[in-house]
Amino acid sequence: MAYVLAYIDPGSGSLIIQAVVATVVAVPFFLRHQIARFVRVIRRRDDVSVADEPTNGTRSR
C-alpha cells in the first residue's frame, strides 16, 4: 500500500500564502506601464465611438 504524505505545516502554509499575495501585489506594479497603455487604447476607442455619433444639428456655445 502506498502512503501519501500530503501534510503542510502552518509555517509552510503561511509561506505559500505570503508568496501568492506578494505576486498578486507585485505583478500590477511591474506591469503598470502596459496596463496604462491598454487603458488608454480602450478609452480612445470609446472617444472615437462617441465622436462618430450624429448630433441633432445644434451647436453648443
C-alpha positions in Angstrom: 0.0 0.0 0.0 1.4 3.4 -1.0 1.4 6.2 1.6 0.6 9.7 0.6 2.3 12.4 2.7 0.3 15.5 2.0 0.8 17.4 5.2 1.6 21.1 5.1 2.6 22.6 8.4 1.5 26.1 9.4 4.9 27.6 8.6 4.9 26.3 5.0 1.2 27.2 4.5 1.8 30.8 5.6 4.9 31.0 3.3 2.8 29.8 0.3 0.1 32.4 1.2 2.7 35.2 1.5 4.2 34.3 -1.9 0.7 34.3 -3.5 -0.2 37.7 -2.0 3.2 39.2 -2.9 2.8 38.0 -6.5 -0.7 39.5 -6.8 0.6 42.8 -5.5 3.9 42.9 -7.5 2.5 42.0 -10.9 0.4 45.1 -11.4 3.3 47.3 -10.0 5.8 45.9 -12.6 3.3 46.0 -15.4 1.7 49.4 -14.7 3.0 50.9 -18.0 1.5 48.2 -20.1 -1.8 48.4 -18.1 -1.9 52.2 -18.5 -1.3 51.8 -22.3 -4.1 49.3 -22.5 -6.5 51.6 -20.7 -5.5 54.5 -23.0 -6.3 52.4 -26.0 -9.7 51.3 -24.6 -10.6 54.9 -23.7 -9.5 56.1 -27.2 -11.9 53.6 -28.8 -14.7 54.9 -26.5 -13.9 58.5 -27.5 -14.0 57.7 -31.2 -17.3 55.9 -31.0 -18.8 58.8 -29.1 -17.4 61.3 -31.7 -18.9 59.3 -34.5 -22.4 59.6 -33.2 -24.6 62.0 -35.1 -25.7 65.2 -33.4 -29.1 66.9 -33.6 -27.7 69.8 -35.5 -27.5 72.3 -32.7 -24.2 73.8 -31.6 -23.2 74.3 -28.1 -21.8 77.8 -27.2 
